[in-house]
Amino acid sequence: MKINKKIFLILLTSALFISTNSAFCALEYFYSEPVFYRDFSKDGKVGLLLDKQRILEPIYDDIFKMGDYHCTVKNGKKGLVYRDKIVAGPIFDDIIELDDFCCVVVKNGKKSLVFKNIIVTKPICADITHLDGVYCLIERNGKKALTCGPTVVTDFISADIIPLGYGCVIVKNGKKGFVYGSKIVIEPICDDITQTGRFSYTIVKNDKKGLVYKDRIIVEPICDDITQTSYYSYIIVRNGKKGLVYRDKIVTESMYDDIIHV
């Protein structure tokens, strides 16, 4: 008896689909970019599967999802898994989600910051706050420090730290500094710092102005005035003469009587 090839393929696909679903019918599964997670149970305990490969053996009382993390629970303590990386076993008293890629772990009342699969700080912090983007503010003994992703940018200092655009302003003894990413662009020596473009910031020191673009000081604070003329263009004025800055480049120094944007 001749079997139609098309019908045979349909029957085979259906059989495989039923078989696969039967094998995993007891599984609770999640999708978390960019990997596929599955939980499975055995003898009342829980483990973790990643693409059918065991990441954790079924020895835990519970496993629950938190952003890109999975938290493991055993004997009242909590552990942490980031995607397919085991960050720590169940040694923490609590775990607090800050974002999909960072969280706080608590042990003996002290807090540590975790960024992805890296424990950034030891359990010495009294408080940890998520600022904008990849920045976190950590506090200890009344002093503050700034982290950017897995990097501790500043030491614990008696200062205030304020998000500004894609960076942060550090305020110490009434003076301001600027951090962009994991780099301290300028120490707290400025009287004021304001955002003047998407990636541009005006710094003021002793009534003189300068310009920062991302993590670079393009113009030192020596100008009498800086005016934005377009999204990326700035006219810098010094001693009555004008120059031009475009993004992170000085097109011309302050040497012209006037510059007209057209």
C-alpha positions as CSV (number, residue, x, y, z in Angstrom):
1,M,0.0,0.0,0.0
2,K,1.5,3.3,-1.1
3,I,1.3,6.2,1.5
4,N,1.1,9.7,0.2
5,K,4.4,11.4,1.2
6,K,2.6,14.7,2.3
7,I,0.1,12.8,4.5
8,F,3.0,10.8,6.1
9,L,4.9,14.1,7.0
10,I,1.7,15.6,8.5
11,L,1.1,12.4,10.6
12,L,4.8,12.3,11.7
13,T,4.8,16.0,12.7
14,S,1.6,15.5,14.7
15,A,3.0,12.5,16.5
16,L,6.2,14.5,17.4
17,F,4.1,17.4,18.7
18,I,2.0,15.2,20.9
19,S,5.0,13.3,22.2
20,T,6.9,16.5,23.0
21,N,3.9,18.0,24.8
22,S,3.3,14.9,26.8
23,A,6.9,14.8,27.9
24,F,6.8,18.4,29.2
25,C,3.1,18.6,30.3
26,A,4.2,18.8,34.0
27,L,6.7,21.6,33.3
28,E,6.1,25.2,34.0
29,Y,8.1,27.2,31.4
30,F,9.2,30.8,30.9
31,Y,10.7,32.7,28.0
32,S,13.3,35.2,29.0
33,E,15.5,36.9,26.3
34,P,17.7,35.4,25.0
35,V,17.3,31.9,26.5
36,F,14.4,29.5,27.2
37,Y,13.9,28.4,30.8
38,R,11.9,25.4,32.2
39,D,11.2,24.4,35.8
40,F,10.6,20.8,36.7
41,S,9.6,19.0,39.9
42,K,10.8,15.8,41.4
43,D,9.9,14.4,44.8
44,G,8.5,17.8,45.8
45,K,11.7,19.6,45.0
46,V,12.4,22.0,42.2
47,G,15.3,22.3,39.7
48,L,16.0,24.4,36.6
49,L,16.3,23.4,32.9
50,L,17.8,25.5,30.1
51,D,17.1,24.1,26.7
52,K,16.6,20.7,28.2
53,Q,20.0,20.8,30.0
54,R,20.0,20.9,33.8
55,I,21.3,24.1,35.3
56,L,20.2,23.2,38.9
57,E,19.3,19.8,40.2
58,P,15.9,19.3,41.8
59,I,16.9,20.0,45.4
60,Y,15.2,23.3,46.1
61,D,12.0,24.1,47.9
62,D,11.0,26.7,45.3
63,I,12.4,28.6,42.3
64,F,10.7,31.8,41.1
65,K,11.4,34.2,38.3
66,M,12.4,37.8,38.8
67,G,13.3,39.8,35.7
68,D,16.2,38.0,34.0
69,Y,16.9,36.2,37.3
70,H,15.7,33.0,38.9
71,C,15.7,32.9,42.7
72,T,16.2,29.6,44.4
73,V,14.8,28.9,47.9
74,K,16.1,26.2,50.3
75,N,15.6,26.0,54.0
76,G,14.4,29.6,54.2
77,K,17.4,31.0,52.4
78,K,17.6,32.4,48.8
79,G,20.1,32.0,46.0
80,L,20.4,33.6,42.6
81,V,20.7,32.5,39.0
82,Y,21.2,34.9,36.1
83,R,20.1,33.3,32.8
84,D,22.4,30.3,32.7
85,K,24.9,31.5,35.3
86,I,24.7,30.6,39.0
87,V,25.5,33.8,40.9
88,A,25.2,32.3,44.4
89,G,23.7,29.4,46.3
90,P,20.9,29.9,48.8
91,I,22.8,31.9,51.4
92,F,20.8,35.2,51.5
93,D,18.0,36.3,53.7
94,D,16.3,38.3,51.0
95,I,16.6,39.3,47.3
96,I,15.1,42.6,46.0
97,E,14.7,43.3,42.3
98,L,15.9,46.7,41.1
99,D,15.7,46.0,37.3
100,D,15.9,43.1,34.9
101,F,19.7,43.1,35.1
102,C,20.4,44.2,38.7
103,C,19.2,43.3,42.1
104,V,20.0,43.6,45.8
105,V,20.9,40.6,48.0
106,V,20.5,40.9,51.8
107,K,22.6,39.0,54.4
108,N,22.5,39.7,58.1
109,G,20.8,43.0,57.5
110,K,23.5,44.3,55.1
111,K,23.0,44.7,51.3
112,S,25.1,43.8,48.3
113,L,24.5,44.9,44.7
114,V,24.4,42.3,41.9
115,F,24.7,43.4,38.3
116,K,23.8,40.5,35.9
117,N,25.9,37.6,37.2
118,I,28.5,39.8,39.1
119,I,28.3,40.6,42.8
120,V,29.5,44.2,42.7
121,T,29.9,45.0,46.4
122,K,30.4,43.0,49.6
123,P,27.4,42.9,52.0
124,I,28.4,46.2,53.7
125,C,25.7,48.6,52.4
126,A,22.9,50.0,54.5
127,D,20.9,50.9,51.4
128,I,21.0,50.6,47.6
129,T,18.9,52.6,45.2
130,H,18.5,52.2,41.4
131,L,19.0,55.5,39.6
132,D,18.4,56.0,35.9
133,G,19.9,53.5,33.3
134,V,22.8,51.4,34.6
135,Y,23.6,53.6,37.7
136,C,23.0,52.6,41.3
137,L,23.5,54.6,44.5
138,I,25.0,52.6,47.4
139,E,25.1,54.0,51.0
140,R,27.2,53.1,54.0
141,N,27.6,54.9,57.3
142,G,25.8,58.0,55.9
143,K,28.1,58.2,52.9
144,K,27.3,57.5,49.2
145,A,29.0,55.8,46.3
146,L,28.0,55.4,42.7
147,T,28.1,52.3,40.5
148,C,27.8,52.0,36.8
149,G,26.9,48.4,35.8
150,P,29.6,46.2,37.5
151,T,31.9,49.1,38.2
152,V,32.1,51.1,41.4
153,V,32.8,54.6,40.1
154,T,33.3,56.6,43.3
155,D,34.4,55.9,46.8
156,F,32.0,56.4,49.7
157,I,32.0,60.2,50.1
158,S,29.9,62.7,52.0
159,A,28.1,63.9,48.8
160,D,24.9,63.9,46.9
161,I,24.6,62.1,43.6
162,I,21.9,63.2,41.1
163,P,21.1,61.7,37.7
164,L,21.4,64.2,34.8
165,G,20.7,63.0,31.3
166,Y,22.9,60.0,30.5
167,G,25.2,60.8,33.4
168,C,25.2,61.8,37.1
169,V,26.2,65.0,39.0
170,I,28.2,64.6,42.2
171,V,27.7,67.4,44.7
172,K,30.3,67.7,47.4
173,N,30.9,70.8,49.6
174,G,28.6,72.8,47.4
175,K,30.6,72.0,44.3
176,K,29.6,69.8,41.4
177,G,31.3,67.1,39.3
178,F,30.1,64.9,36.5
179,V,30.2,61.2,35.8
180,Y,29.4,59.7,32.4
181,G,29.2,55.9,32.3
182,S,32.0,54.5,34.5
183,K,34.2,57.6,34.1
184,I,34.5,60.7,36.3
185,V,34.7,63.4,33.6
186,I,35.3,66.2,36.1
187,E,35.7,66.2,39.8
188,P,33.4,68.3,42.0
189,I,34.9,71.7,41.3
190,C,32.1,73.3,39.3
191,D,29.5,75.8,40.5
192,D,26.8,74.4,38.2
193,I,26.3,71.7,35.5
194,T,23.3,71.6,33.2
195,Q,22.3,69.5,30.3
196,T,22.2,71.5,27.0
197,G,21.8,68.7,24.4
198,R,21.2,65.0,24.3
199,F,24.8,64.2,25.1
200,S,26.1,67.7,25.9
201,Y,26.5,69.4,29.2
202,T,27.5,73.0,30.2
203,I,29.8,73.3,33.1
204,V,30.2,76.6,35.0
205,K,33.2,77.5,37.2
206,N,33.9,81.0,38.5
207,D,31.3,82.4,36.1
208,K,33.1,80.9,33.2
209,K,31.5,78.2,31.0
210,G,32.8,75.0,29.4
211,L,31.3,72.2,27.4
212,V,31.2,68.4,28.0
213,Y,30.2,65.9,25.4
214,K,29.5,62.4,26.7
215,D,32.7,61.5,28.7
216,R,35.0,64.3,27.4
217,I,35.6,67.9,28.2
218,I,35.5,69.6,24.8
219,V,35.8,73.2,26.1
220,E,37.4,74.0,29.4
221,P,35.4,76.5,31.6
222,I,37.0,79.6,30.2
223,C,34.2,81.0,28.0
224,D,32.0,84.0,28.7
225,D,29.0,82.3,27.2
226,I,28.0,79.2,25.3
227,T,24.8,79.2,23.2
228,Q,23.2,76.2,21.5
229,T,22.3,77.0,17.9
230,S,21.1,73.6,16.7
231,Y,20.8,70.1,18.0
232,Y,24.5,69.5,18.0
233,S,26.0,73.0,17.3
234,Y,27.2,75.5,19.9
235,I,28.7,79.0,19.7
236,I,31.4,79.7,22.3
237,V,32.1,83.3,23.2
238,R,35.4,84.5,24.8
239,N,36.6,88.0,25.1
240,G,33.9,89.2,22.7
241,K,34.9,86.7,19.9
242,K,33.0,83.7,18.8
243,G,33.9,80.1,17.9
244,L,32.0,77.0,16.9
245,V,31.6,73.5,18.4
246,Y,29.9,70.7,16.6
247,R,29.2,67.6,18.7
248,D,32.6,66.7,20.2
249,K,34.8,68.8,17.9
250,I,35.9,72.5,18.1
251,V,35.3,73.6,14.5
252,T,36.9,77.0,15.1
253,E,38.3,78.7,18.2
254,S,36.8,82.0,19.4
255,M,38.2,84.3,16.8
256,Y,35.3,85.7,14.8
257,D,33.1,88.8,15.3
258,D,30.0,86.8,14.6
259,I,28.8,83.4,13.5
260,I,25.3,83.1,12.0
261,H,23.6,79.7,11.9
262,V,21.7,79.2,8.5
